[in-house]
Amino acid sequence: MKDILVAAAIALAVSILLTPYLIKVFSRQGFGQEIREEAPEGHKSKRGTPTMGGVAILLAMWAGYAATHLTVSKQGPTASGLLVLMLTTALGLVGFLDDFIKIRKQRNLGLNKTAKLVGQFAAAVIFAILVIRFPDERDLTPASTHLSFVRDIAVISFGTVGFIVFCYLAVSAWSNAVNFTDGMDGLAAGSSAMVLAGYVLVAFWQYRYDCGVPGQFGPGCYNVRDPLDLAVVAAAAMAGCIGFLWWNAAPAKIFMGDTGSLALGGLVAGLSMTTRTEMLMIVLGGLFVVEALSVVLQIAVFRTTRRRLFRMAPFHHHFELAGWAETTIIIRFWLMAGICVLFGLGLFYSEWADAAGILNGN
């Protein structure tokens, strides 16, 4: 438990203190956000706000993780923790390039679709190949080739090649979903912090009921390679988001940009695979799912009927054009994100209680 608290405290301090420094540096360098022409009118005033603030979240996450292992942790960095951090950082670099090109060319188009897909593909494939290696003494690898809900579903196996394809689809889907959500001040940062808080609890619970620890409760235990280290990663990233949110809350003094949104999407994808909760993530990250679906549905309906399903996609812009105040939308979407996380944690606990025989009175 001390590991998690130290990681969160260090990451929070780094994020909340580093972000204003980045605001000054990026403002001096002219690293301002470009706004697309079709954006709601209220967003035009945000043009020029410093972007690429996701750098603060990434540095805070690494600082919290490293400080924990240098001070209080009784174990060194693990394969699971490092691989998730590396996937997150790789996608952050793709986002950084995207943001940097937007700034240099002074337009709201950075990397073209092919370049961005290649970056996501490379990061996901390397992660997929490595994450099913490095078995521990129990022969557990950081992830498995089985599909999972709260734990592996034994009858559904992808095989190595199938898992690589699945990993790419998951990483691409989640990174883009968080990217779509990042359209209002603090919306993505606050929602991501809630999802990551959920993963702190999930991973710590898995550590508490690890099948490999002698004397632990048997029937409901988990076969996850490094649950405590994954809880440390999630805690550091959560605190990094909260510290960044201090400066990103409306009216935002800095945006996370694709640097942050693609990285956070990759992070939750990596956590879902290493904690064996890939399908549960759909519930925990329900807000991200809704935002991504709104874009998909908008495109599908428009191409087939030449009419728009929503006033504008992603979904939060629909309510903005309907006259809702931005802060009202953000708070209500935060509530939606929180409800999804609580419902996901409820499913997680009820599955454990059922597996442990508690619900049956055993």
N, C-alpha and C positions, 0 to 999 in steps of 0.2 A: 504493500500500500504506500510506503514511503517513496518508492521509486516513482509511482504515478504522481504523487503530490509534488515532488521535486521537479519532475519534468514539466508539469503544468506551471509551477511558479516561475521557473527560469524562462520558459517560453513566453509567458505573459509579460514578464518584465522586459525581455528583449523586444517583443513586438510593440508594446506600448511606448517604449523609449526610442526605438529605431525608426518607427513610422514617421514622426515629425521631422526627423533628420532627412529621410527620403523625400518628404514633401518639399523641403528647402532645396535639396540637390536637384530633384527632377524639375522643379519650377524654374530654377536657374538655368537648367539645360534646355528648357522648352519642351519637356516631355509631357505635353498636354494631350488629353483625350480628344479624338475626332468624333463627331456625332454624325450618324447617317442622315441623309436628307429627309427620309420618310419618317424619322423619329417623331414622337409627339412633341408639340411646340414647346412644352415645358422643359424639354431636355436640351434645347438649343443653348440655354444659358449655362449649361455645364461644359460647353466646349472650352478646352484649355485647362481643365482640372487635371492635375498630375495623375498619371496612370502607372501601371506596372508595380502597384503596391503589393502584389503577391510576393514580391521579393522578400518583404518583411515577414510574411507568414512562413515562407520556406526557411529563411535563416533562423527564425524563432523555433521552428520545429526541430531543425538540426541541433540548435544550441541546447534546447531542453533535453533532447535525447542524449547528446554527448555528455552534458553535465551530469546527468543521472548516472551514466556508466562510469564516469570518472570519480564520482563521490560516493553515492549510497548503494549502488547496485552490487549485488553479490555475484552476478554473472556478467560476462562480457557481452558485447553486441551479438545478436543472433542472426541467423540466415533470414528468418522471416522478417524481422524488423528492418534489416538493412535492405532487403529486396523491395519492400514496400516503400521505404524512403527513396530508394534509387528510382523506382517507377514514378513516384511523385515528382522528383526533381527533373527527370527526363521530360515529362510532360510540361513542367514549368518552363523548361528551356524552349520547348516548341512554342509555348505561349509567349515567352519573352521575345522570340524572334518575330512572332506575329505582331505584337505590340510595337516593337521597335521599327518595323517596316511601315506600319501605319503612321507613326510619328514622323519618320524621315520623309515619307512621301505625302504627308499631310492629307491623308484620306482615310476613310473608315474601312479600307480593304488592305489587309496585311498579306500574310502568306496566301497563295492561291489554294484552292481546295485540294489539289493534288499534293502539294508540298506539305500541307497540314496532315493529310491522311498518311503520307509516307512517314512523317515524324511520329504520329500515333502508332502506326503499324510497327515501326522499328522498336519503339519503346515496349509495346505490348508483347511482341514476339520474343524479344530478349528476356523479358520478365517471365513469360510463359515457359520458356526452355529452362531457365534457372530455378523457377519456383517449385518444379517437381523433381529437383535434385537435392543434394545435401541432406540425406536422411540422418536422423539422430540415433541414439542407442536403441530406441524402440522401433526403428525403421520407419519413422514418420518424416515425411517431407513437408516443407512449408505449405504446400497446397497438394490437392489430389486431383486425379483425372475424373473423379465422380462429380456429378451435379450435386449441389447441397441446398438444403433449406435451413435447418438449424444445425444439422450435422449431415455427413455424406449420405446420399441416397444410393444404397448399394446396387440397386438394379439398373441405375442409369450411369453408364461410363462412356466417356468421350473417346478414350484412347489418347495416345500422345498427340497425334496430328489434330484430332478433333478438339482436344483441349486448347491447343495453340490457336485454332480458329475461334473457339469460344472466348478465350482470353482477349483476343483482339476485339471481338464484337462488344464484350463487356467494357473494356477500357475505353473504346471509342464512344460507346453509348453514354457511359457515365460522365466522361470528360465533357462531351457536348451538352449533356443535360444540365450540368452545373453551369456551363458557359451560357446557356439560354437563360438560366435563372438570374444571372448577373446582369440585371438591366435597371436596377433601382438601388439607391443608396442603402447599403447594408443588407440587402435582401439575401444575397448569396452567402455573405460572411456569417450572418446570424443563423441562417438555415443550416449551413455546413457545421457550425459549432454545435448545434443540437444533434445532428446525425453523429458527429464524432463523439459527443458525450454518450450517446447510446452505445457506441462501439467500445468506449472505455468500460462501461458496465458489462457488456457482452463478453469482452476478452477477460476481464477480471473474474467474472463468474466461471468462465472456462478454466481459468487458472486455479480458482478455488476448488473446482471439481474435476481436476485433471486426473485421468485414469492412471497416469504414470506415477502419481504420488502415493506412497504407501499410507494406508489407513484412511484414505478418502472414501467418500460415499460411492459405492460401486455402481448400481444400476443406472444412475443418471449422469455418469461421468463423460468427459469429452476427450477425443483423440485429436488434439490440436498441438502442433509442434512447440510453439513459443508464445503461449497466450499472454503471459505477463509482459513480455517485451512489446507485443502488439498493443496492449493497453497503454504502455508508456508512449508509443508512437502516436496513438489516438489522442492521448491527453495533451501531449506537446502541441499537436496540430490544432486541437480544440482551443487551447489557451492562446495560440498564435492568432487564430481567427478572432477571439474575443478582444485581444489587445489591438488588433487591426481595426476592429469594429468601433473602438473608441473614437477613431479619426474618420472612419468610413460611414458612420451613421449620418442620417440626413441633418443638415446639408453636408454632403461628403467633401472632405478636404483632399481626398485621394481615392482613386479607384484601384481595385485589385487587378483589373485587366485580364486578358487571357492568361497572363503569367500565373495568376492565382486560381482562376476558375478551372483551367485545364488541369492544373496540378491537383486541386482538391477533388476533381472528378476521378482522376487516376488514383488518388489516395483511397477513396471509398471503394473503388473497384478492387484495389489490392487488398484492403482489409476484408472485404467480403469473401475473397478467395482464400486468404490465409486463415480466417476464422471459420471457414466452412459454412458461411451464411449467405451464399450467393442469391438465393431466392428471397430470403428474409430482407435483403437490402432493398428489394423493390418496395417493401412496406416501410422500412425505416426511412428511405429516401423518397417517399411518396410524392412530396412536393416537386422534386426534380423530375419524376416520372410524368407528372401532370404537365409541367412546363414543356418537356420534350414532346409529349403527345400532342400538345396544342399546336406546335410547329408542324408536326407530321400531318395532322388532320387538316390544318389550314392549307398546306400545299396540295394534299390529295383532293380536297373538295374544290379548290380553285381550278386545278387542272382538269377536273371532270365536269364541273358545272359553270366555270368562269365566275363564280360568286365566292365571297369570303364567308367562312363560317364564323370567324371572330372579327371584330373591328380591326384588330392587329394581333399578330403573334410575335413573341411568346405571350402566354395567357395574361400576365400581369399588365401588359399594355392595353389589353381589351378593356379592363376596368378603368385604366387611366383615361382612355378616350371616352369612356362612359361618364366621366366627370368626377370619379373618386379622387380624393387627395392622395398624393404619393405616400405620405406617412400612414394613411389609413390602409392602403393596399399592403404596405410593408408589414405593418403589425398584424393584419389579418392573415397574410401569407406565413408569417412567423408562427402564428397560432396553428395554421394547417400543418406546418412542418413539425411543430411540437406534438400535435395529436398523432401524426404518423409515427413519430419516434416512440411515443408512449404505447401505441397499439402494437408496434413491432416488438417492443420489450415485453409486452404482455403475452404475445405469441411465443416468444423465446422462453419466458418463464413457465408458461403453461405446458410447453413441450417437455421441459426439464422435469416439472412436477409429475407429469404423466409417466415419463420414463423412469423416474425414481419411485413411482408407486404412491406418491403422496395423495394424488387425487382419488386413488382407489382405496385410501385409508390404510395402506400397508406401512 
